[in-house]
Amino acid sequence: GADGTGLAESGYFAVRAALAKTMAEAARYAGSKTLLDQSAPALIRFTAQIAARFGIVVSQKVAAQAVPVLGAFGGAAVNTAFMGHFQSMARAHFTVRRLERTYGPATVRAAYEVEKATLGVA
């Protein structure tokens, strides 16, 4: 929308779609291969590298079982980031509403335009 919410929402869905695609590729690979090789999706290679760093041998079965867990962590991280963003936006929105009730919309808008010009924001 005009307030940027539509852009943020489309960004959220784009990130979720990319995460879902990554998880699907990892699951498909883990279910069809017997060795971790260079053709493995980045998520599978990353998991194997982390495990190797700790001296853990990752079997194909373990890699396949890790995909949903990694997907859950990824989804939680995306949700947390976007929740924080929208909470900040809501806080700012209601602060502006409170200022408008106290000083009037025209005064608040004029102060906003002055501040925006001072910061050089288009």
N, C-alpha and C positions, 0 to 999 in steps of 0.2 A: 504494500500500500504506500501511500504518500508519506507515512511516518517511518518507513524503513522496516516495518514488521514483516511485510511480505518477503523482502530480501532475506531477513534473518530466518524466517520459516523455511524458505527454499534452501538456504544453506544448511539448516538442520536436516532436512530430508535428503539433501545431497550427501551429507556425511553419513547418515544412516544407510543410504543405499550403497555407498562405497564400502562401508563396514560389512554389510550383508553380503556383498559380492565377494569380498575378501574371505569371509567365513565359509561361504559356499565353495569357493575354489579350494580352500584348505581342506575342507571335509571331503570333497570329491577326490583330491589328490591322496589324502590319507587313506581313503577307502579303496584306492585302486593300485597303489604302489607298495612294493615291499622294501625299498631302500630310499633313504633320504639322499637326494642328489641335487645337482644344480637346477634341474627343471622344476623343483619343488616351489610352490608359492612362497613368497617372502615370509609369511606368517609361520609356515612350517619350518623354514630354514632358521628363522629367528628363535623359535622355540628350541630347536635342536642345538643352536649355538649357546643359548643360555644354559641348557641342561649340561652340555659338554663343559662349560666353564665351571660347573659345580661337580664335575666328575660323574655325571649321571648318563648312562647309556639310554637313549630314547628309542624304544621299539616303535614299530609302525602302529601297534595297537594303542600305546600310550599317546602317541601323537594324535591319533584319531580321537581318542577320548578327551584330549586337551582342547580341541577345537571349540566345543560348546562353552567351556569354562572361559576361554580367552574371548569368545564372542560376548559373553555376559559381562566380563570386565570392560571390554571395549564399549559396549552399549551403555554401561553405567558411567563411564568416563564422558561419553558424548552427552548423556542426559545431564550430568552434573555441570558440565560447561555451559550448556544452553539454559539450564535452570538458573544458574548464577547470573547469566546475561539478562534473562527476562525479569528476574527479581530486581536487578539494578534498574532496569527500564521502568518497572512498575513503581519503584521507590521514587525515581525522578519524576515520573508522571504525577504521582499524588502530591509531591512537593510543589510542583508547578500549580496544580489545582488549588492547593492550600494558599499559595501566594496570590493567585488570581482572586480567591474569595476575600483575602485581606486587602489587597492593593488595587484590584481591578485588572481585567484581562489586558487592557490597552497599556497600562503601566508596566506590567510584567513583560509583555511582548516588546515594548520599547527598550527595556533593560536588557532583554535577551539579544536584540539586534545590536545594541551598543557593544555588549560583551563579544558577540560573534565577530563584529568588525575589528575589535581590539585584538582578537586571537587570529584574525586573518582567515577565518573559516568561510567557505563559499556557501 
